[in-house]
Amino acid sequence: MAKDWLKEYNYWLESEYVDEKTKEELRQIQENPAEIEDRFYRDLDFGTAGLRGILGAGCNRMNYYTVRRTTQGIADYMNSVGDEAAARGVAISYDCRHFSREFAVESAKVLAANGIKAYLFEEMNPTPVLSFAVRHLKTFAGIMITASHNPAKYNGYKVYGEDGAQLGVAPSARVMEYIEKMDIFSGAKTISEEEGMASGKIQIIGKEVVKAFLNTVIQYSIHPEIIQQAADDFKIVYTPFHGTGYKAVCEILKMAGFTKLYPVKEQVQPDPDFKTVKSPNPEDKEGFAMAIQLAKEVDADVIIGTDPDSDRIGVLAKNESGDYDVLTGNQTGELLTDYILTEKAARGEIHPGDYIVKTIVTTDLVKKIAAEYGVAVYDVFTGFKNIAEVIQSKEGKQEGNYLFGFEESYGYLPGTYARDKDAVAAALLACEMAAVYKTRGVGLREGLMKLYEKYGCFVERTVSVVMEGSDGMEKMAKLMKDTAENPPKGLGEIAFCAMRNYLAQKRYDFTNGEVESIDMVSTNVLYFELEGGGFFIMRPSGTEPKIKFYYSVPAPSLEEGEKRIDVLNAAMKKCILKSSE
C-alpha cells in the first residue's frame, strides 16, 4: 500500500526510538525528494520470500527497525499458535553481507523477548544448512539473513516453516497481518543479547549441526568408488564468491575423496562488498574470470562457483581446446537429471511413482529424460518452496520417492534432508558426474551434446528488465495486465499456439479459440506456447525490482536455437516493452 512518504520520513526523523546515526543519514537526503520517496513510499514487502531490499534508513529499506518489526510479527504468529511453537523455537543463520550477523542477533533478541527459543549459528553458514537445521533440531521456524546473489547494497530476511521450506502462503499472510497492525518502532519487544543468553532463550549452534548436514549430504554420492579411482587425476577449481560456501563445499569434496581442489584464493575470504566481481552471481561468466585463469594454470577438469549464501551453483566445463564453457542452469540440471536417473536405473534403484520436480520456467527436456526411465515430472511455479510443497505433499504416502528437483536459476536439491536448493550437494554431484564422465572418456560438454542427440536440442535464455523506483511496480503491473488483455499471437516469425494466464487460471487456445481451466493456484505469470514446442514466459520477480522473460526453443543446434531466441527477444522489446512505455 502506498504511503504518504513525506509524512513517514518526518515520523522517522522525529521519533524518539530512532538512533542518531539513522537520523543523520535521513538528514543528508532532505533535499532529495526522489530518494525520500523511494525509501518511504511503501513498507518493504514481506511475502513468501521474506524481505529483500537495499540497506539503509527507511521503511522500504533493510535496517534494524524493519528486521525487528518483521521478527515481532513472526513472534506474534508463533505465540498465537501455542506454547509448543515457542518452546521449539527458531533456528537463525546468516551470510557474509553487511549487517547479516547483526540482523541475525537482533532477530534472536526479539524472539527471546517474546519468550521464544532462538538457536543462533555461531558463524555464517549456507542457506541449505539452515533449512537442514530446522528439520534436524525440529524447530518451529527458521530465519536466514541473506540477499542471495543480489549486489552488495542489498540484504534480506528469509523465513522458513517447520518443514524446512520457505514459509507458505497461508502462514506468511498471518505474519503479515501482525506486521501491518504494528508500529515499526514501539511495536517490537527486545532484550539484550546477554540477557537472552543468560536466560537460555538464545542458544548458540556450534559445528555439530553442520557436521550432521555434511554427513547427510555425502550419502547422495552415487559412485564414491569412481571418485577414489579418479581422484589423483581429477582437478577442481572452486570459487565461493566471498560467501558462505567455502568451508562446507571444500569439506564435502574432501569427504568424497577429491584431492586436487584449487580454491580461488582471492575470492575465499568473506567480503560483503564482493570487490573482485561486478556481481556475486554464478549466472554471470564475468565473475569466473579469476577461476578460469587458475583453471588454465592447473589444467582443471571443471570449475564450480557458489553464490554468497551457497544455495546456487555455476558450472564451467573444460572443452577439447582447453577453454572452459559455461553451462546454463538448465544445462547443468539436464546433465544432473540424466546422471542421477541413469546411474540409479543401472543399480535398480528407480521404483514406480518416483519423481522429479521442476519449475514451469525450467527446460522441458528433462521430461524426455525422465520418461526414458518411467519417472514422473511435476511442474510448479518459480520458487523452491513450490518444489518443497510437492515433496511435503507426498511424504509418508508411499507414492514414490523424490529423486531430484531444480530450477533454471542454478538451484538444485538431490534429497529431502533440506527443503531449499543446495549448492553444497550440487557441488558434490557435479564434480562426481564430471569425474565419472572423465573415466569414461567423455567431457561434460560432450555429454551434453549426446543428450541433445538422443532427446533433441532445447535452447533457453532468461532476460531481465529492471524497473526500479516507486513507479517500477506500477509499470510491471501494467505491462502484465496489458499483455494479458491483448496477447500477441507470436513474436517475429515465431507463432504462439496458446497462452496460459496463470493469474486468471485459464488457457486460451489460439488455434481453435477454446478456453480451458488451469488447475494451479493463481499467480501472475503469462506462459505462451510456441508452435512446434517451447515457450515464452513473462513474470515479475518476487525478490528484485525487475520483470523476467524466459525463452525455450527446440532447435537442430545450439547456434540455431540462439538465433531463434534473438528473433523472439528483439520482437519482445519492440512489441511488448515498447507498447508499455
C-alpha positions, 0 to 999 in steps of 0.5 A, a space after each residue: 500500500 502506498 504511503 504518504 512518504 513525506 509524512 513517514 520520513 518526518 515520523 522517522 526523523 522525529 521519533 524518539 526510538 530512532 538512533 542518531 546515526 539513522 537520523 543523520 543519514 535521513 538528514 543528508 537526503 532532505 533535499 532529495 525528494 526522489 530518494 525520500 520517496 523511494 525509501 518511504 513510499 511503501 513498507 518493504 514487502 514481506 511475502 513468501 520470500 521474506 524481505 529483500 531490499 537495499 540497506 539503509 534508513 527507511 521503511 522500504 529499506 533493510 535496517 534494524 527497525 524493519 528486521 525487528 518489526 518483521 521478527 515481532 510479527 513472526 513472534 506474534 504468529 508463533 505465540 498465537 499458535 501455542 506454547 509448543 511453537 515457542 518452546 521449539 523455537 527458531 533456528 537463525 543463520 546468516 551470510 557474509 553481507 553487511 549487517 547479516 550477523 547483526 540482523 541475525 542477533 537482533 532477530 534472536 533478541 526479539 524472539 527471546 523477548 517474546 519468550 521464544 527459543 532462538 538457536 543462533 549459528 555461531 558463524 555464517 553458514 549456507 542457506 541449505 544448512 539452515 533449512 537442514 537445521 530446522 528439520 534436524 533440531 525440529 524447530 518451529 521456524 527458521 530465519 536466514 539473513 541473506 540477499 542471495 546473489 543480489 549486489 552488495 547494497 542489498 540484504 534480506 530476511 528469509 523465513 522458513 516453516 517447520 518443514 524446512 521450506 520457505 514459509 507458505 502462503 497461508 502462514 506468511 499472510 498471518 505474519 503479515 497481518 501482525 506486521 501491518 497492525 504494528 508500529 515499526 518502532 514501539 511495536 517490537 519487544 527486545 532484550 539484550 543479547 546477554 540477557 537472552 543468553 543468560 536466560 537460555 532463550 538464545 542458544 548458540 549452534 556450534 559445528 555439530 549441526 553442520 557436521 550432521 548436514 555434511 554427513 547427510 549430504 555425502 550419502 547422495 554420492 552415487 559412485 564414491 568408488 569412481 571418485 577414489 579411482 579418479 581422484 589423483 587425476 581429477 582437478 577442481 577449481 572452486 570459487 565461493 564468491 566471498 560467501 558462505 560456501 567455502 568451508 562446507 563445499 571444500 569439506 564435502 569434496 574432501 569427504 568424497 575423496 577429491 584431492 586436487 581442489 584449487 580454491 580461488 584464493 582471492 575470492 575465499 575470504 568473506 567480503 560483503 562488498 564482493 570487490 573482485 566481481 561486478 556481481 556475486 552471481 554464478 549466472 554471470 561468466 564475468 565473475 569466473 574470470 579469476 577461476 578460469 585463469 587458475 583453471 588454465 594454470 592447473 589444467 582443471 577438469 571443471 570449475 564450480 562457483 557458489 553464490 554468497 549464501 551457497 544455495 546456487 551453483 555455476 558450472 564451467 566445463 573444460 572443452 577439447 581446446 582447453 577453454 572452459 564453457 559455461 553451462 546454463 542452469 538448465 544445462 547443468 540440471 539436464 546433465 544432473 537429471 540424466 546422471 542421477 536417473 541413469 546411474 540409479 536405473 543401472 543399480 535398480 534403484 528407480 521404483 514406480 511413482 518416483 519423481 522429479 520436480 521442476 519449475 514451469 520456467 525450467 527446460 522441458 527436456 528433462 521430461 524426455 529424460 525422465 520418461 526414458 526411465 518411467 519417472 514422473 515430472 511435476 511442474 510448479 511455479 518459480 520458487 523452491 518452496 513450490 518444489 518443497 510443497 510437492 515433496 511435503 505433499 507426498 511424504 509418508 504416502 508411499 507414492 514414490 520417492 523424490 529423486 531430484 528437483 531444480 530450477 533454471 536459476 542454478 538451484 538444485 536439491 538431490 534429497 529431502 534432508 533440506 527443503 531449499 536448493 543446495 549448492 553444497 550437494 550440487 557441488 558434490 554431484 557435479 564434480 562426481 558426474 564430471 569425474 565419472 564422465 572423465 573415466 569414461 572418456 567423455 567431457 561434460 560438454 560432450 555429454 551434453 551434446 549426446 543428450 541433445 542427440 538422443 532427446 533433441 536440442 532445447 535452447 533457453 535464455 532468461 532476460 531481465 528488465 529492471 524497473 526500479 523506483 516507486 513507479 517500477 511496480 506500477 509499470 510491471 503491473 501494467 505491462 502484465 495486465 496489458 499483455 494479458 488483455 491483448 496477447 500477441 499471437 507470436 513474436 517475429 516469425 515465431 507463432 504462439 499456439 496458446 497462452 496460459 494466464 496463470 493469474 486468471 487460471 485459464 488457457 486460451 487456445 489460439 488455434 481453435 479459440 477454446 478456453 480451458 481451466 488451469 488447475 494451479 493456484 493463481 499467480 501472475 505469470 503469462 506462459 505462451 506456447 510456441 508452435 512446434 514446442 517451447 515457450 515464452 514466459 513473462 513474470 515479475 520477480 518476487 525478490 528484485 525490482 525487475 520483470 523476467 522473460 524466459 525463452 525455450 526453443 527446440 532447435 537442430 543446434 545450439 547456434 540455431 536455437 540462439 538465433 531463434 531466441 534473438 528473433 523472439 527477444 528483439 520482437 519482445 522489446 519492440 512489441 511488448 516493452 515498447 507498447 508499455 512505455 
